[in-house]
Amino acid sequence: MMPLPNIPFGVWLLYLLASVGTASATYAFNKPQVRVTTTFADFHARIMDQWGEGGGKFVKISKDSHHPFEGRTFGGAKRREIRGSRAFGSGYSYGSGNHSTIARRPFPFGTWPLWWDQDFMESSEYGPHMDAIRPGGLLVLVPLRTTREHFNVTDEEVYYAIGDRESMLPLLISYVTWCHVVPVWPSKFDPTLSNSLVKLENVIQYFRASSFALASPAYNNRFARQSMTEGTSSPLPDLIEYSLFRRCVDDVTYHALAIMNRPPELTPLGRFVRALTVAPIFLPFAVFVALALIFHAIAVLRLWMWEYMFPERMDRFRAARQSEFPYENYP
């Protein structure tokens, strides 16, 4: 193995600073971010942030990471692909070929799907025993209510948002700002409780590969437990279907929910510093090529000078050469 070049510590420090700076430069206006770490080998991480467009290449959780989902792909999905349906397991941009289970699927937006009671669609794979490493933290529940001065709503019109804690908190701010939601602190989501405020049958919309959902106790989807019927669901009641408040919450979720962005691009400073760190590796080869080009240019210049500045000498040189090598004179 080729030994690493002896690069001064200061150059490495500049490289690290430039790399860190590029990540923050990509996400303007200090948007809320969720860091998704998938390996202990180098603590490689990707960033999820609000209002991001997503996209980029998907990557695999490395085999040397000892991650419970090593080998699965994550990232690459775009914002326009975030909306699912009322069927659990919807909202995937890729990797959802088997509609009968949610297990062993990739993570297109960087997050894991929700889990439901009775191990529905094998969702216990992502259950509470995994909360310690779940991207965005444990699952939480937030009631969404507004006031009559902003929307024509009744006291019974309330919706619930279900998702990871780190995505929920900044999204709650957007709900308050754009839909005038009355702010309430999240509570832990546990669908196995007998008095749970939200059941699988109450979900009116899944987002982000079924990792986030909006629900209403006023809705009961009798097809919710039929995992093979993606796209089939009970119709929404008129109170929900035509509610401007519900539409506002839905639109804000679609546009503002945190998703995984493409890897950050280097700034001009970052590219310059990285060039400095790579230069010592290719410097000997670059010097060799440069010298070869210089000597070639000198040889061409000398030939030109002899050809055009001293034509008589060139004629005498050719005549002498032909007399010394008669085998070049073909009959």
WOPE-V882293 format. One record per backbone hydrogen bond with DSSP energy under -0.5 kcal/mol. NH is the residue of the N-H (numbers start at 1). CO is the residue of the C=O. Records with the same first field share a line. If there is no record, write none. Layout:
# WOPE-V882293
NH->CO, CO
This chain:
# WOPE-V882293
7->5
11->8
12->8
13->9
14->10
15->11
16->12
17->13
18->14
19->15
20->16
21->17
22->18
23->19
24->20
25->21
26->22
27->23
28->26
30->27
31->28
34->48
36->46
37->35
38->44
39->44
46->36
48->34
49->259
50->32
52->49
55->77
59->74
61->72
62->60
65->62
66->63
70->67
71->61
72->69
74->59
75->107
76->55
77->108
79->53
81->78
82->79
84->206
90->87
99->97
101->98
102->121
103->121
105->102
107->73
110->107
114->210
119->116
120->117
122->119
123->120
125->122
126->123
127->124
130->127
131->128
133->130
134->130
137->134
140->163
141->187
142->161
144->159
145->143
150->147
151->147
153->151
157->154
158->156
159->144
160->215
161->142
162->213
163->140
165->138
166->136
168->164
169->165
170->166
171->167
172->168
173->169
174->170
175->171
176->172
177->173
178->174
179->175
180->176
181->175
182->145
183->181
187->141
189->139
190->188
193->190
196->193
202->199
203->200
204->214
205->214
206->85
207->212
208->82
209->91
211->207, 208
212->207
213->162
214->205
215->160
216->202
219->216
221->201
222->220
224->221
226->223
227->225
229->226
232->229
233->231
240->237
241->237
242->238
243->240
247->243
248->244
249->245
250->246
251->247
252->248
253->249
254->250
255->251
256->252
257->253
259->49
260->109
261->47
262->54
271->267
272->268
273->269
274->270
275->271
276->272
277->273
278->274
279->275
280->276
281->278
282->278, 279
283->279
286->282
287->283
288->284
289->285
290->286
291->287
292->288
293->289
294->290
295->291
296->292
297->293
298->294
299->295
300->296
301->297
302->298
303->299
304->300
305->301
306->302
307->303
308->304
309->305
310->305, 306
314->310
315->311
316->312
317->313
318->314
319->315
320->316
321->317
322->318
323->319
324->320
325->321
328->325
329->326
330->328
